[in-house]
Amino acid sequence: MKPKVSLFENYSHNLIMIEVAPRLFYEKQARELLKQFREDKQMTYAQLAERLQEHGVTLETRALINKINRVLPLM
């Protein structure tokens, strides 16, 4: 069973990440948004890559999968 984390603790962790490593924070946020979008629309990674290409983001499917599933270092 996961220990409960209060909203304040989560908020404070995000503030620390923003101050210490803003790029890592925003990369994580972008990753989560893309994962959620793909799941909500029930899309494959190839379809997501095509949608991103319509907006000027050119990535091969395999590269997109690697970027989305990359593990971030712990802070």
Phi and psi restraints in degrees (value plus and minus 20) as a CYANA .aco file:
   2 LYS   PHI     -93.3   -53.3
   2 LYS   PSI     117.4   157.4
   3 PRO   PHI     -90.2   -50.2
   3 PRO   PSI     122.6   162.6
   4 LYS   PHI     -94.4   -54.4
   4 LYS   PSI     118.7   158.7
   5 VAL   PHI    -132.5   -92.5
   5 VAL   PSI     107.0   147.0
   6 SER   PHI     -90.3   -50.3
   6 SER   PSI     138.4   178.4
   7 LEU   PHI     -78.5   -38.5
   7 LEU   PSI     -58.6   -18.6
   8 PHE   PHI     -84.2   -44.2
   8 PHE   PSI     -63.1   -23.1
   9 GLU   PHI     -82.4   -42.4
   9 GLU   PSI     -63.4   -23.4
  10 ASN   PHI     -83.7   -43.7
  10 ASN   PSI     -63.1   -23.1
  11 TYR   PHI     -82.6   -42.6
  11 TYR   PSI     -63.9   -23.9
  12 SER   PHI     -86.9   -46.9
  12 SER   PSI     -56.2   -16.2
  13 HIS   PHI     -83.3   -43.3
  13 HIS   PSI     -62.1   -22.1
  14 ASN   PHI     -83.4   -43.4
  14 ASN   PSI     -58.9   -18.9
  15 LEU   PHI     -84.1   -44.1
  15 LEU   PSI     -60.7   -20.7
  16 ILE   PHI     -83.3   -43.3
  16 ILE   PSI     -64.8   -24.8
  17 MET   PHI     -82.1   -42.1
  17 MET   PSI     -59.8   -19.8
  18 ILE   PHI     -84.4   -44.4
  18 ILE   PSI     -62.2   -22.2
  19 GLU   PHI     -91.1   -51.1
  19 GLU   PSI     -63.4   -23.4
  20 VAL   PHI    -100.9   -60.9
  20 VAL   PSI     -65.6   -25.6
  21 ALA   PHI    -162.4  -122.4
  21 ALA   PSI      56.8    96.8
  22 PRO   PHI     -79.9   -39.9
  22 PRO   PSI     -56.5   -16.5
  23 ARG   PHI     -83.6   -43.6
  23 ARG   PSI     -64.0   -24.0
  24 LEU   PHI     -82.1   -42.1
  24 LEU   PSI     -59.6   -19.6
  25 PHE   PHI     -80.9   -40.9
  25 PHE   PSI     -69.2   -29.2
  26 TYR   PHI     -92.2   -52.2
  26 TYR   PSI     -50.9   -10.9
  27 GLU   PHI     -83.7   -43.7
  27 GLU   PSI     -62.0   -22.0
  28 LYS   PHI     -84.0   -44.0
  28 LYS   PSI     -63.5   -23.5
  29 GLN   PHI     -81.1   -41.1
  29 GLN   PSI     -64.5   -24.5
  30 ALA   PHI     -83.3   -43.3
  30 ALA   PSI     -62.5   -22.5
  31 ARG   PHI     -78.1   -38.1
  31 ARG   PSI     -67.3   -27.3
  32 GLU   PHI     -83.8   -43.8
  32 GLU   PSI     -59.8   -19.8
  33 LEU   PHI     -83.4   -43.4
  33 LEU   PSI     -64.0   -24.0
  34 LEU   PHI     -85.4   -45.4
  34 LEU   PSI     -61.1   -21.1
  35 LYS   PHI     -82.0   -42.0
  35 LYS   PSI     -65.6   -25.6
  36 GLN   PHI     -85.0   -45.0
  36 GLN   PSI     -62.6   -22.6
  37 PHE   PHI     -80.7   -40.7
  37 PHE   PSI     -66.1   -26.1
  38 ARG   PHI     -82.3   -42.3
  38 ARG   PSI     -62.2   -22.2
  39 GLU   PHI     -87.8   -47.8
  39 GLU   PSI     -63.5   -23.5
  40 ASP   PHI     -82.3   -42.3
  40 ASP   PSI     -60.5   -20.5
  41 LYS   PHI    -108.0   -68.0
  41 LYS   PSI     -24.0    16.0
  42 GLN   PHI      32.3    72.3
  42 GLN   PSI      32.9    72.9
  43 MET   PHI    -122.7   -82.7
  43 MET   PSI     136.4   176.4
  44 THR   PHI    -105.2   -65.2
  44 THR   PSI     147.2   187.2
  45 TYR   PHI     -84.0   -44.0
  45 TYR   PSI     -54.9   -14.9
  46 ALA   PHI     -83.4   -43.4
  46 ALA   PSI     -61.5   -21.5
  47 GLN   PHI     -86.2   -46.2
  47 GLN   PSI     -59.1   -19.1
  48 LEU   PHI     -84.5   -44.5
  48 LEU   PSI     -61.4   -21.4
  49 ALA   PHI     -80.6   -40.6
  49 ALA   PSI     -60.1   -20.1
  50 GLU   PHI     -84.0   -44.0
  50 GLU   PSI     -62.9   -22.9
  51 ARG   PHI     -82.9   -42.9
  51 ARG   PSI     -61.1   -21.1
  52 LEU   PHI     -86.5   -46.5
  52 LEU   PSI     -56.3   -16.3
  53 GLN   PHI     -83.1   -43.1
  53 GLN   PSI     -53.0   -13.0
  54 GLU   PHI     -81.4   -41.4
  54 GLU   PSI     -43.3    -3.3
  55 HIS   PHI    -124.1   -84.1
  55 HIS   PSI      -7.1    32.9
  56 GLY   PHI      72.3   112.3
  56 GLY   PSI     -14.5    25.5
  57 VAL   PHI    -119.4   -79.4
  57 VAL   PSI      88.3   128.3
  58 THR   PHI    -121.6   -81.6
  58 THR   PSI      89.7   129.7
  59 LEU   PHI    -160.7  -120.7
  59 LEU   PSI     120.6   160.6
  60 GLU   PHI     -89.4   -49.4
  60 GLU   PSI     135.0   175.0
  61 THR   PHI     -76.8   -36.8
  61 THR   PSI     -66.2   -26.2
  62 ARG   PHI     -82.0   -42.0
  62 ARG   PSI     -60.6   -20.6
  63 ALA   PHI     -84.9   -44.9
  63 ALA   PSI     -59.1   -19.1
  64 LEU   PHI     -83.3   -43.3
  64 LEU   PSI     -65.2   -25.2
  65 ILE   PHI     -79.1   -39.1
  65 ILE   PSI     -65.5   -25.5
  66 ASN   PHI     -82.5   -42.5
  66 ASN   PSI     -62.0   -22.0
  67 LYS   PHI     -87.1   -47.1
  67 LYS   PSI     -61.5   -21.5
  68 ILE   PHI     -89.0   -49.0
  68 ILE   PSI     -56.8   -16.8
  69 ASN   PHI    -116.2   -76.2
  69 ASN   PSI     -13.2    26.8
  70 ARG   PHI     -82.4   -42.4
  70 ARG   PSI     117.7   157.7
  71 VAL   PHI    -108.4   -68.4
  71 VAL   PSI     108.7   148.7
  72 LEU   PHI    -104.7   -64.7
  72 LEU   PSI     129.4   169.4
  73 PRO   PHI     -86.1   -46.1
  73 PRO   PSI     127.1   167.1
  74 LEU   PHI     -96.5   -56.5
  74 LEU   PSI     123.0   163.0
